[in-house]
């Protein structure tokens, strides 16, 4: 953290109704502060005054031509301005143009800044763009990566489409978060701030773009793991361990609760005990009686006020607010009654072929074989709802068809069409099987649908074979044609690149 000397110069501006002036910067302490919080080394805070009233526009000039410039228009009408400068390159003398513009965008004044940044922290992943941007529209210019490559504290990154790190959080100097372990990772709240849960402190945190802590929420009686999800009403759904949770025989369990936290009251207002709604004695996939479920994702379905939970060792389940199962998406092997007296076999979704007919082959239904046009989800992550209401997930493919130590593997992005009334499921889209081991990730990983461009992001994150080792891949596809439009490799020393990667802007 510290002040940075400004290199300021007047530049020729486009013709404007009023003469262009040189911006008058506030050259007192704090006029330009690099890394103002101490936790975001590729950020700066700029304060300045101008003779005329207007709004600021910043351009961080890219290292790969005009297409890599980052332009941000602010709505700060007036003569006193304080704005964040984001998207700086590490270990680089960054050229930043600052413009004062009128409501129509005409330049009233401008200046140029030179901002020198330090090198990245140690153990950052190496990025390699294997399919360069084509010039066509992608789903965004930046990707938020819940980086796992360093020892704690974990350091989230934003990388651009040229494989360069343009933002990160580094909490090594903050005692409260110096052992940050955010599991599924970091996401953005609707207010523009970032949020994450921390397994070390079992708190939930809201931070701004500088990494300054804005809010924190405790989880009395629970500990955090995996997922923090913001509901439309602002409350948080959290996958949790409950202190003292046991099976009926008194043996311990973990990772089998979902809770809802009232964001304003900072208290738990709802609890789902998944031992009650599911069958804790089903061990068709894994024999571990403690981590029998391994809940790794949760989302809210506003269409019917339910939640959808991914249990890595069981499948995907939709639950009502009173913790009753509406449907189960999983191979049919091994299900039985739950503690509520429901026969879960009756709530399993029946697979359909491409023609909409029920698949009669019991080997496919039970999961020991695949149909040409249908496969079950295996050890899945990253469950999401498409705009159509279809279900998108990352099918890791671990122990696919109950086969351990198979000679070849594959992971998939897959979209299922569910009919809850008929309790059927049809596979309508998939990608990844054709890539085989090249995009196989046994754990973690992310998918994301990008509706503005009808693209899909497919992001296997763990020990994926790369050109220079193992790590993760960020792959953007055209949803209609499945053409790969963009591909990036991230290769850390330990092969564990990220839990999640998703298209996200740098500025809110």
C-alpha positions, 0 to 999 in steps of 0.5 A, a space after each residue: 500500500 502506498 502513494 504513487 507519483 502521477 505522470 500527468 500530461 495534456 493530450 489532444 482531445 476530440 473536438 468538443 463544444 467547450 475548450 479542452 482543459 488539463 485536469 487539475 489533480 488533487 496533488 495532496 496525499 491520496 491523489 493516487 493510491 496504489 493498493 489502498 486496502 493493502 489486499 488488491 495490488 492491481 488496484 488504485 484509488 484516484 481522487 481529483 478535481 476539475 474546473 468543469 462539472 462532468 463525469 470521469 472515464 478511465 481507459 487502462 491501455 492494454 498490452 495487446 492493442 486497442 482490443 485489450 483496452 479496458 474502458 470504464 465510464 463512471 456516473 460521478 457528475 460534479 467537480 470532485 471525483 474519487 474512483 477505483 482504477 482497476 484492471 492494471 497489469 502486474 510488474 508493469 508501467 500501466 498507461 491510463 487515460 483519464 477523461 472528463 466527459 459531458 453527459 453526451 460523452 464529449 471530452 471536456 478534459 483529459 490527462 494521462 497517468 503512468 502507474 507502476 505495479 509490482 510483480 505477482 505474489 508467488 505460486 500464481 498459475 501460468 496462463 496460456 491461451 491456446 485458442 486466441 480471441 477471434 474478434 467475434 463476440 465472446 461472453 466477456 473480456 474477463 474471467 473470475 478464477 477461484 484460484 486454488 494453486 497457492 497455499 492459504 490464503 487462497 487468492 482469487 484472480 481475474 484474468 483477461 482473454 490474453 491470459 494475463 492476470 488483471 485483478 487479485 486478492 492477497 490476504 497474507 497481511 490480514 490476520 483474519 483471512 491469512 488462512 483463507 480457504 474459500 472452497 467453491 470460491 468467490 462470486 459477485 453479489 448483485 450490489 457489485 461487491 464480492 462474497 465468499 465463505 471461509 472454512 478456516 473461520 467459518 464466516 461469510 464475507 462481503 468485500 469490495 473491489 479493493 478487498 476491504 471487508 464490508 460485512 461478515 456473517 457468522 454461522 453459530 452452530 455450523 461450519 462452512 464448506 463449499 457453497 455460498 449462494 445469494 437468493 433474490 431476497 438477499 438471504 444466503 443459502 449455505 452448504 454447512 456442517 452442523 456441530 454434533 450432527 450424527 447418524 442414529 447410531 451416534 456416529 458423526 456425519 458432515 457436509 449434509 446440511 443446507 442453511 439459510 442466513 438472513 443477511 440483515 439479521 445475521 441469523 439462521 432462519 431455515 435448516 435442511 437436514 439432508 439425512 432426513 430427506 435423503 437416504 443416508 445409508 445409500 452407498 452405491 457410489 462411496 462407502 464413507 459413512 461420515 461424508 456420505 453425501 458431500 453437498 457441493 452446490 445449492 441454488 434457489 428456484 424462484 418458480 416454485 420456492 424450492 432449492 436444488 442441491 448437488 450431493 457429489 456422492 448421491 445425485 441432484 435433489 429438489 427440496 421444498 422448504 419443509 425438506 421434502 423431496 420433489 425429485 431425484 436426478 441420479 442413477 437408480 441403483 441403491 435407493 430406499 426410504 428416507 427418515 420421513 417415510 418417503 420411498 425415494 425410488 418413487 421420486 427418481 426421474 425416469 430417463 427418456 431417449 432423444 425421441 421422448 420415449 422411456 428408456 427400458 434398458 435397466 442397465 442404463 436406468 440403474 447406471 451400469 451402462 449408457 444409452 447413445 443419447 442419455 448418460 447419468 450425472 456422476 459426482 457432479 458439480 456446478 448445478 444451474 438453471 438455464 433461462 428455459 428452466 432446463 438444468 445445466 451441470 458439470 458431470 465430472 464422470 468420476 467412477 462413471 457407470 460404477 467403474 473404478 480405475 477405468 483406463 479412460 475418462 471424460 467429463 461433460 457439460 450437460 443439459 437435462 430437460 426435466 418434467 417434474 409432473 411426469 418425473 422424467 429426464 431427457 438429455 438435450 445437450 452435452 459436450 466433453 465426451 469427445 475430448 476424453 482425458 483432455 478435459 477430465 476433472 475428477 473433482 471441482 469444476 464449473 459450467 456457465 451459460 452466457 445468454 447474451 451470446 448463447 455460449 457456454 463456458 466449460 471449465 474443468 479445474 483439477 489435474 487436466 492435462 495441459 501443454 506445460 503440466 496439469 491444471 485447468 482449462 477455460 473453454 468457451 463454446 458456441 451453444 448451437 454449434 459446439 464450436 470452441 471459440 476460446 480456450 485458456 490453460 492455467 497450470 499451477 505447480 500442484 495441478 489444482 487450478 481452480 474450483 470454479 471459473 466464470 465470466 465476470 467483469 472487473 468493474 461492477 
